[in-house]
Amino acid sequence: MSEQGKGSASASAAAPAPGSDTYKGWLFKWTNYLKGYQRRWFVLSNGLLSYYRTQAEMAHTCRGTINLATAHIDTEDACNIVLSSGGRTYHLKASTEVERQRWVTALELAKAKAIRMMNDQSGDEEPTSQSDRSEIQGTLKILISKLDDLSTCNDLIAKHGAALQRSLSELEGLKVPVEGGEKIKAVNERATLFRITSNAMINACRDFLDLAETHSRRWQRALQYEREQRTHLEETIEQLAKQHNSLERAWREAPTLVSSAPRSERSRKEEASDEDEDTEYFDAMEDSPAFITVTASESTQHRSVSHRNPCSLCSLFMYSLKICNDVSGKELQPRRQRRSHIPDKPNYSLNLWSIMKNCIGKELSKIPMPVNFNEPLSMLQRLTEDLEYHELLDKAARCDSSLEQMCLVAAFSVSSYSTTVHRTAKPFNPLLGETYELDRLEEFGYRSLCEQVSHHPPAAAHHVISQRGWTLRQEITIASKFRGKYLSIMPLGAIHLQFHASGNHYVWRKVTSTVHNIIVGKLWIDQSGDIEIVNHRTKETCQLKFSPYSYFSRDVPRKVTGVVADSGGQAHYILSGTWDEKMESAKIVQSSRGGSGSEGKQKMVYQTLSPKLLWKKYPLPENAENMYYFSALALTLNELEDGVATTDSRLRPDQRLMEDGRWDEANSEKQRLEEKQRAVRRRREAEASDALDEESGHKPLWFYQRRDSVTGETSFVYKGGYWEAKERQDWSLCPDIF
């Protein structure tokens, strides 16, 4: 059956009668002259016509929406439908004339209903606000009448109180025993206080009424202002949509990208092309092969490029995009639209000290913690967050100079800490055998896989391979100690990075992370220690120093400094910046020995050229403070994906419940999983004791241990098979851990 035939069948099966509120089905939508008509799933509901690539996309990604209340519906031939709305034209095609007529009928009915609803809303808006004002005025009148009643009561209290005071004064004038006189005097004072209090009460009521009246007017003004702002915003969005459409048409009309179709037909149909859904647009990248080296000729060229007019930059971008297409031999594929928010963090209060005071000196991994102190990500996902700035490694793979490459590798090693500055919550400890994959092959050219290979001590193995010329692997064991006032987290294990073209092999280790103010005050995190990055092929090194925060220090907080040196120890670049913001490099042109430092050592004085930016942190997403301060990448890490292994962290139930805000259920589920893991360990130990001649212990599924030829250490490395198993959807070897 042809594709159009399939579309017709699907539409007939899925669509209800055109008179109902919702109408669904497949139609073919014009995209551009390269792809022509593409099959799309259309949903007509509440006067809006929305379309998706597949039915599954309805859950997360809408490709476009047409408001039928302002749309013009037309027909071109037996199967075509033309919709015009907001300055844009959409060309749709049904598979048969009968199917086209069903859609036209449904669209006309939906449009008429949408227009009626819009008219009803516009007619009701003023009476609604008028009724609101009447209600407020009525409430104020009731308050005023009640205040009048209070005033009347106050007058009566004052009148009778004055009479009571006079009577008491007369009693005081009589000759009575001393004790009786004192009592009369006390009663007189209480009567005076009572009258003063009643007056104060009336004054307070009057002030309250005045305040309510003032705020009523203020609220009315605020409501009116918000309505005006909404109208203004709608007009602005409409203008932006028109400008976006004009820019798209201008881009498509560029002679380097569009075939020589007849101009009259092109101008008519290009209005319908909204290929923000079918073509991925990339920012133009500055071509700077000598990224770090600063010379006079380069800086002149740099200035000339940055001051080019927009048209020339646009032409350069068009030309580079055409070159990319010519080289790749295929069209650019659209990136999947991933989620940009998660449910807000619930406001649960819990005393950390009440739990931690009994755990001083213990390893953090052995402390039973409720999810209240967690974030809805596992340690495997936090490890994957190291790839947030993977583009630094893509740039490094293109470097001809190994020293310049070292600078970018150093910036990458620092960038992995930028996501931790506000992240004081603890990730979930992975279960033994738990895995996490991050497949960004189509988008960014890399695939990442993590597996929890050991539980005591907790150890995770990580392997990343990129089509852009690099491979990264690491095995991280977390050693953590609670010291009462602060928590120290010491990652153990080496990180290996290899570049395919040059064979450069870099190795480094992570620094210590410290969480402060455990007992009292606001939690904050600091990174401190030294990192030595070694290129084992060239013996070049980079020494990075993470300065611990000090209240009395004049240095910038979270400061990082470093020196890149060749195999002979001669310094070539100075690195500086902060681990939460940015890193820069400056080429050394002259070095000399200065005076003695505080420890008696001679300081080196480096004369450098102007610094160049290596890395800058991405801004956090909107509302990040209510989403655990997750970065844009972190927000996507726990998003459900099809086809992942049954041991993947995304499928972990306690973590999923916590992300959904159901923390009580998450705590119960966490206890169940931990008890299940303990039972499996006890059974494994019992089986090992029964079979003494067999090798005991857990064997990871996707990693195996070997001695590293570079460092001489034994570590877990990827043995292959995971992505092939995913291709076959064969997860029969995966243990049941959830």
Disulfide bonds with the S-S distance in Angstrom:
none
